[in-house]
Amino acid sequence: MKYIPLIMAGIWRKPARAILTMLSVMIAFTLFGLTIGMNATFDKVEQNAHNDRLYTNPRFSNNGMPVAIAGQIEKLPGVTRVAYESFIAGYHQDPKNRVFVALLNPDVRKLMPDWPLTPAQWDKIAQNRDGVVISKIQALQWKLKPGDTFTIVAPLFAKADGSTSWTFQVLDVADDIAYMSAGYMMGNFDYLDKARPAASQGRANQFFVQASDPTRTADIAQLIDTNFANSANPTQSITEKAAFDVSNSGLDIAAVDRDIALAGMFMVLFLTANGIARSVRERFAEFAMLKTLGYSDMTVMALVFWEAALPCVTGAILGVGLASGISAILPHLFPPGGGVPLPTMTGIVFVWAGLSAALVALASSALPALRLRQMDIATALSGR
C-alpha cells in the first residue's frame, strides 16, 4: 500500500497521456470482449448440439424428397426415429419483408425435445393445420400476438388453385432458440402438403434423424448417403455437431474473431509499451534516486510493472463492462429477426480479459524494467 502514491504519481505525471492511453485500452478491450463473447456464443451453440441427431437433405434437388424415404431411413441399423419438415419462403406485404415458415410433421416434437415449445403448443400445431407458433423475435418484428392472422406471399410455393398467398393463424408465442438468431415460425406440415398440387404433395425438404448410439452418428450419416447414392433421391447427411460447428462453414468465424481480438491486444501492447517506455525514460534520474535511497531492483521493477498494469486492468474492466452493455442493447439496435448473433458475456470472457491485461502489462514493462535494473546510478543522476 505504501507504494501506491509513487505508482499513481508516475501514471498521472502526464495526465493527457494517461487518459488517452486508458481510453485506447478501454476501446481495445471493448472489441476484445465483443469478439470473445461472440466466440462464447458459437461455443455454447456447438456444445448444446446433440450427439445423437443428424440432418438429411436432398443432395442435388431443391424440390425435396418423398416423405416415404423417412420410413426407409428408419429401417436402417442404428436409426431410432425419423421426422421431416418443409418450408414456405416468401414475404409479408412488401418483397423486402422476407419471411420463412417451417412446416413440421408430428414426429418432430419427439426428436427435438430441447426446443422451447411446450406440449400444449405442440398440440396446438397438430390440431390447427393453418396455425403457427412463433418466437418472441418474430412476434416483436411483426407485432403479432396469439389470435392474429399473418399472410405470406410465396411466389415459388403455389397452391393447387394457382394462388401464392398463405394465411396463418398465430397460435402462441414461444421462447427463442439460440441458434435461430432470426427467430422462427413453426406450423403444420399438412397445411402446406395438402394445399399443393398433387404432383408436389408428399415431399419434404429435410429429414431429422435420431441415432441409437451417439458415438456412431457420423457413421449412420454415411450409411444413409451410401444407401441412397444410386437412387432417384440421393441424400446429403450431416451430424448436428458438424452442422453447428462454425469452422465447417467455409469461413472459420471463430478464428476470425480470435484474430480481431489478438489485433486489439497488439494495439494495447504497443500503446502501453510506448507509454511506459517514455515515462521511464523521462524519469530515469528519479528511479536512480530511489535506488540511492535503498529501493531494491525488484521494488523498482515492480513499480514499473504496476504503472503499466493499473491502466491495463482498469481499461480492461471498463472495456469488458462496456462490451457487456453493448451486447445487452444490441437487440434494440438491430431490426428484430435480422439474424445477428449476440455475444454471450460469460465468466470466461472476463477471465480472458484479466489474463490478457496482466500479460500485456508484463510484456510492456519488461524492457523498461530491465533497463532500470542495468542502469548506472551515477550516470543517471548526472543526467547523461
N, C-alpha and C positions, 0 to 999 in steps of 0.2 A: 504493500500500500504506500510506503514512503517514497516509492519511485514514480508514483502516478503524476505528481506535479511536473517532474522532469519530462516524462513522456508527453504530457499534454502541452507543455511549453514547446517541445520540439515539433509537435504536429501543427500547432497554431502559430508557429513562427512566421509563416506566410499564410494568412487567413484565406486569401483568394485561391491560392494553390490547393490548400486543404479542402476547401468547399468544392472546387471543380473536380478534384480527384475523387472525393466522396460521391459526387453526383454521377461521375463516369462509372465508378464501381457499382453504384446502385442500378444504373441503366443496364450494365452488362449482366448483373445478377438477375434483373427482371427478365431479360432474354433467356438467361440460363434456366430460371425457374419455369418459364413457359415451355421451353423445349424439352426439358427433363420431365415436366408434368405431362406433356404430350406423349412421351415415351411410356410414362407410367400408365396412361390410358390404353395405349396399344398393348402393353404387357398384361393389364387387367383383362382386356377382352380375350387375349390369347389364352390366359390361364383359366378363364371361365369356359372356354370351349370344351365340349365333351369329347372324351377319347373314343366313345363307342358310337359316334354318329358320323355319317358321311352324306354327301350330296351327289346325285347322279343327274346329269344334264345331257341333252342331245349333243353329239359331237359336231355335227355339221348343220343341222336344220334349225330354223327359227320357228318352225311350226309345231314344236313339241313332239311328244311321243305318245303312243297309245297307252291308256291307263292300264291296259291288260298286262303291260310289262311289269307293273307292280307285283302281280301275282307270281310272275316268273322269277323276279328277283328274290321274292320271299322264300322260294323253294331252294335257293342256293344255300350250300352249307355255311353256317356261321351267321346267317341273317335271321333276326328275330322279328322284325317288324318293318313295314314299308308304308309310307304315306306320300301324298303328292299335292302339288299346287299348280295353279296357273295364275295369270295376272292380267290386269287391264291397265294399259298406259295411255294416258290422254291428257286433257286439260280441262280446267274449270273456267267457264266464261270467256277467257282470253287465252290464245295459244301460248302465251308466256307463262301462264299459271299451270305448270306441269303437275300431274297427279299420277300416283301409282297405287293400285289396289291389289293386294294378294288375295286370291280366292283359294281356300283350303278345303281339302276333304276331311271328313270327321276324324280320321286316324292321326292327324297332325297333333291333336291335343295330347295323345298318348306318347308321341315321340318327342314333344317339346314341353315337358313339364316345368322347365325352368323359365318359360315365357311368363310374363306377369298377369296373363288373363286368368280370371277366377273361373271355377267350374260353372258358375251361373252365366258368365259372359260367353264361355264356350257353348253352353246350352242355347243361349240367345242366337248365336251364329247358326247353329244347327237347325233351329226352329224357324228362322226367318231368312228365306232364300235371298232376299234383296237387302238384308241388313249388314251393317259393318260395325265392328268395334274399332275405335280409333285411339291413337295415343294422345297424350297431353300436348305434344308438339304440334300434331296435326289439328287438334281442337283449337289451339291458340292461333295457328296460321289461318285457318278458315273460319274462325269464330263460330264453331259448331258446338252443339250440346245434344244430349240424348233427345230423340224425337224429331230432330231436324232432318230434312232431306238434302241430298247432295248429288248434283248431276255432273257427270263427266262426259265429255265428247271425246270419243276414241276412234279416229278415222281408220285405224288398222284393225279394229275389232268390231266388225259389222255384225248385226243381229241377222236372224233368218229373214226378217222383213226388210232388210236393207238399211235400217236406221243405225246410227252410230252413237246415240245418246244412251247412257246408262245411269239410271237413277237409283241411289242407295238411301236407305233409312239409317240414321245414326242410332245404334242400339245402346252404346255405352262408351265411356272414356276410360282407358286403362293406362297404367304406368308405362313409361317408355322403356325400350330395350337399348342397352348401352351401345351396341354395335350398329343399331339402326339410327344413326345420328340425325336423319331427316324425319324421324317418326315413322308411323305405319298406319295403314288401314287394312283390316283383315275381314274378309267376308266368306260367303258360302260358295264352294266350287260349283254346285249345281246351278246357281243363278247364271253364271257365265256359260256353263256347258249346255244347258237346256235351251238357252236363247240363241245359240249359234246355229248356222246352217248345219244340216245333217252331216255333211262331209267333214265338218270341223269338230264334231262332237266326239267325246271320249278321248281327248288328248290333253296331256299335262305338260307343263314347261319344266318342272323339276320334281325329282323324287327325293324324299328324305328316307334314309336307310339307317336302321339300328343294328349294330353288330352284337353278337352274344359275348364275344371276347374283345375287350378294349385294346388288347395288345396286337390283335390281328386285323384292325380296321383297314390299314393300308393294303394288306393282302386281299381283303374282301373287295376293296375298291378295284384292285387289279383284276380280280376274278370276275366281277361284273362286266368290266370293259372287255375282257377276253371273251366272255360268253356271248356278248352282242356284237363283237367286232365284225363278223361276216353277215350280220342280219340286215334287214331293211332299216333298222333303227340303231346304228352304232352309238355308244354312250361315252361319256367322259365323266369319271367319278373322282372326287377329291374328299379327303377327310376334313372334318370340321376344324381340327387343329391346323391343318395346312391352309384351309380357306381363310382363317383368321390371322395367319402369320403375315404381317405386312411386308416382310422381306421377300415373300413369294410373288409380290405384285409387279415385279419388273423394276420397280424403284424402291430401294430399301429406305423407307421414310424414317425409320428409327435411326438408321445410320446417318442420314442427312441431319436429323435433329441433333444427334451427338456431335457432328462436325460443327454445327452452328454454335452449340454450347461451348465446344472447345475453342472456337474462334473468339467467343466472348471472353473466355478465360485468358487467352493470349493477350487480348486487349487490356484486360485488368493487370496482367503481369507486366506488360510494357509500361503502362501508366504508373503503376505503383513502384516498379523498379527505378524508373526515371526520376520519380519524385523523391524517393528515399535516397537515391544516389546524390542528387543535387543538394538535399538537405544535409547529408553527412559532409559533403564537400564544403558547403558554406560554413559548417560548424566544426571544422577539423580541430581548430585551436581549443574550442570548448571541450571536446572529447579528450584532448590531450591534458587539459586542466583537471578533468575528472579523474583521469588515470594518475595524475600527480597527487591528487588528494586521497588516493588509496583505492579507487574503484578498480576491481579486477577486470581482466579482459572479458571474462564470461558475463560480468554485470553490464559492461558497456555494450557487448554484443546483444544481450537480452534487451537493453533499452532500444537498440536499433530495430530489433525484431518487433517489439511491441508498437513502435512508431509506425511500422508497416501493417501490423496485424489489426490494430484498432480501426483504422479506416476501412480495411478489407472486411472485417467481421461486421462492422456497423453497416457498411454498404450492402453486404450480403443479406443481413436481416431485413433492411429496408427494401432491397430489391425483390427478395422472395416474398415478402409481405405484399409488395405492390403486385407481383405476379398472381398471388392468391386473390387479391381484389379484382384484378383484370379477368381472371378465369371465372369469377363469380358473376361479373356483369356481361361477359361475352354473349350469353343467350339473349340479352336485351339489345346488344349492338348489331347482331346479325339477324336477318329475317328468319322467323320460325320455319323449320323444315329445310333450311339451307344446306344441311348435311355437313356442317362444320364440326369436327370432333373437338371436344373441350378438354383442356388439360386437367389432370387429376392431381391435386396438390397433396400427395400422401406424405407421410413422415420421412420416407426415403429421400424425397426431394430436398427437404430441409437438412437432412444428414449430409447429402452430397454437397449442398451449398456450403455448409460449415467446413467440411473437409477441404473443399476447393479453396475457400478463403484462407484457411490455415496454410495450405501448400503454396498458394500464391504469395502470402506474406513471407514464408520461409525462403522461397526462391528469390524474391525481390530484395530481401535484406541480406542474403548470403554474401555477395561480393562486397558491399559496403562494410559489413561487419568484419569480413576477413581483412579488408584494407585497414580498418581501425586496429585490429589485432597486431598487424605488422608495422604499424606506424612508428616513426621515430619521434619521441615526445619532444625533444629539444628542437628539432626541425619544425614540428608543428607549432610549437609555442612561439617560434621566431617569425611565423607567418610565411615561411618559404615552402 
